[in-house]
């Protein structure tokens, strides 16, 4: 299955929106209170931030930042694929994970079972026009923990059978706000 650049952009922007929303302070109880104006910076960990992928990420991030005033920046960081899982595991253990991260399909089930990923279901359900049927049940199944969806599948220009997945870190979201 191949996914267009627009689906990738939607997935990245959706993940960023999820995290930006989750990082925001809770709404004030008093009806006359001022709106939330807290600003946050998000981190994004990937193993491919070069060439056309970098250009695509930068375009999506710029578009997202224009639409989400609570986020001041999205800092993209690339780690070599061969070290990627080690870097992510160390950061998760140290409770300093990125807000957003790619997860390789081969190691994905370990992260799903870890409980360290954010449940995307409430944000998906609250996002007009976001249709999980576009992904298909088979593609979503590995990224579910009970009734929670903790990552979105992504394939695009990679070749059949090669999948990447984006996910948010629950520890980082809780820490941020």
Secondary structure, 3 states (H helix, E strand, C coil): CCCCHHHHHHHHHHHHHHHHHHHCCCCCCCCCCCCCCCCEEEEEEECCCCHHHHHHHHHHHHHHHHHCCCEEEEEEEECCHHHHHHHHHHHHHCCCCCCEEEEEHHHHHHHHHHCCECCCHHHHHCCCCCCHHHCCHHHHHCCEECCEECEEEECCCCCCCCCEEEEEEHHHHHHHC
